[in-house]
Structure formats: structure tokens, C-alpha cells
Amino acid sequence: MRCWRISARANWLRVTGANSTVVTELVALGLERREARWLVEEFLPGGDPEARQALAGAVHRRLEGEPLQYIIGHWPFRSLDLDVDSRVLIPRPETEELVGVALGELASSVTIAPLLFDLGCGSGAIGLALLDELRSRGVAATLVAVDESRGALDVARANARKHQLHSASFVESSWFSSIDGSLRGRVDLIAANPPYVGESEMADLDPVLGYEPQGALVAPDAEGEVGFEDLATIVREAILWLRPGGSLVMEHGDSQRSALLALAEHRGYVDVRDVDDLSGRPRVLVARRSA
Ligand SMILES: C[S@@+](CC[C@H](N)C(=O)[O-])C[C@H]1O[C@@H](n2cnc3c(N)ncnc32)[C@H](O)[C@@H]1O
């Protein structure tokens, strides 16, 4: 749960000569230049007076500390432009890497129309990006996106409509508890980015996390590990829902790797491994149900 890498938007910039003067004014007010440029691009495309008022409101919110992503109201995630607001976690770059790992797992499987679960879907980032990228490869996947937050599910549903991803369904459930039991043993890939920050860790993290839903971030400690409860629940139960040979791909925190590897092996998964993120931190557990 690191801060956002923001280079993804760099190629969106189209600041005109006139707007660059406004950017300079906003920098003088205390905004970082790249953020000032994004806000200008978003709120002042035509430069009319009404837009200037909207821009002023946006700048005020940013100077108060609100994350840029919520102010702009959408954010790129892999192939998608996702709507985001305070009901959902802002999708992170390391989660984009998880999607890459999940696509690799699917590529090595024989299924032609895979069934996917996205547990704790939030904005729908993981599951919808998988559907979209599989669609562009000619693979017709089906997605069950799960969250216990009704607000998050509303955002995810809207993102599915926005990107015409009609094979997604949305289930309000605490992890597997309300998912259709007939899907047990049939899922090709379970992707999850559950809460994994311990209550005790929150104070040391970026204060901007205070704007995000705490239910998306914080998990109870379990088994002597900080923030481990949701991760452990998913490892224990996912194997019952995977088809033989199906994969669990799950994001986790820096310190949780060895406990997760041990738990997955103890639970009977095979090919258990863990993948670092691009900054070299332990980040994604990958584990298969034996074929
Ligand atoms: C870290 S956020 C991940 C959001 C999104 N998948 C992403 O990667 O950007 C965790 C999500 O899990 C959801 N969540 C928390 N506890 C849950 C539970 N017991 N059952 C289902 N979803 C839960 C939260 O509402 C939140 O949307």
C-alpha cells in the first residue's frame, strides 16, 4: 500500500500556452507542477470562467490534502480509465503488476473461457483490467467481483458499464460467504488485494491514506502477524473454489511473505511462490491447486 507512482499520466498532458500561465500560478500557491498541470488539463480545457471556478474548488481540495485521484474522479489503471471516489481504494501501481502476474498464470492454463474471481474488488481494478486485456486477446472470460462494501460495488459496476465489460457480475459478500456455492471447484483464477495493513502500522503511513476507506486498508492481526487476518482467510478458503490447476494470485504487505508462503504450503497448494514488485519488495503470492 505505497504511494502512487504518477508517471502513468505523463503522456496525457496537453497543456496549452495560456494554460501554462495558470499552471505557474498554481505552483506559486503550493501545488507540485505535475499536479497543477493535471488539474488544469482536467478542469480548464476551454479556459472559460465557469471552468475556472471548478478549478479553484479543485485546487482548494488538493491544498487541503485530498488525493488528486478523488478530485479528478478517475484514474488510469493498465488499459482502463477507472472512475474512483472516496468509496474505493485508489488503484496502485503495484496492483497493476499483480494483473500482469495473473495474466501469466492464465496464459499457462488450457482454459479457453476462464472463470475469474476478484475478491475485494473496490473500483473493479483487477477484475475489469483482466477482462479487458483478455478480451483484447480474444479470450471471453467471466468475472465474479466481490466486495463487502455496497458503495465499492456501485463504483465497480459503473466502471464495468463504462468499459462495456458485460461478463462481470457483482456480489456483496464477506469473502466467499455469499458467493454461489455451485461455483466451488470451478474457478480458474482467484485474484485478491485484501486489506493487509495492521492498525498499529497506520500511524506511520502516508496521511493521504486517511482519505481512503479504512475497511479497504486495515485488517486485524492474526496468527502472530500484523494485518494478516483477511490474507489468511483467503488462502484457507480459495483452494476450495479453484478448479484443479487453478491459481490464487494475491497482493500482500512487505513483511507478510514468509508467513503466507508457509500457510499456502500447509494448506496444500502447489507451485507456491512469491513475486517482488518493481521496487523489489515482496508483493504477490501465487499458489495453485494441484491439477
Ligand atoms: C485494498 S482494497 C482493494 C481494492 C481493489 N481490488 C484494488 O486493488 O484497487 C480492499 C477491498 O476489500 C474490501 N473488503 C474488505 N473486507 C472485505 C471482506 N471481508 N469481504 C469482501 N471484501 C472486503 C474493501 O471494501 C476494499 O474494497
The ligand as a Gaussian input file, in Angstrom:
#p B3LYP/6-31G(d) Opt

LIG

0 1
 C       -7.094000      -2.980000      -0.672000
 S       -8.742000      -2.696000      -1.263000
 C       -8.566000      -3.329000      -2.930000
 C       -9.459000      -2.688000      -3.949000
 C       -9.141000      -3.084000      -5.395000
 N       -9.172000      -4.519000      -5.567000
 C       -7.773000      -2.574000      -5.804000
 O       -6.852000      -3.366000      -5.879000
 O       -7.630000      -1.363000      -6.039000
 C       -9.599000      -3.980000      -0.401000
 C      -11.082000      -4.152000      -0.743000
 O      -11.564000      -5.254000       0.014000
 C      -12.848000      -4.950000       0.515000
 N      -13.070000      -5.775000       1.699000
 C      -12.610000      -5.592000       2.967000
 N      -13.009000      -6.582000       3.773000
 C      -13.742000      -7.426000       2.990000
 C      -14.429000      -8.645000       3.247000
 N      -14.448000      -9.200000       4.463000
 N      -15.078000      -9.244000       2.228000
 C      -15.075000      -8.683000       0.979000
 N      -14.438000      -7.530000       0.674000
 C      -13.782000      -6.907000       1.671000
 C      -12.814000      -3.463000       0.780000
 O      -14.128000      -2.932000       0.810000
 C      -11.968000      -2.961000      -0.395000
 O      -12.761000      -2.608000      -1.493000

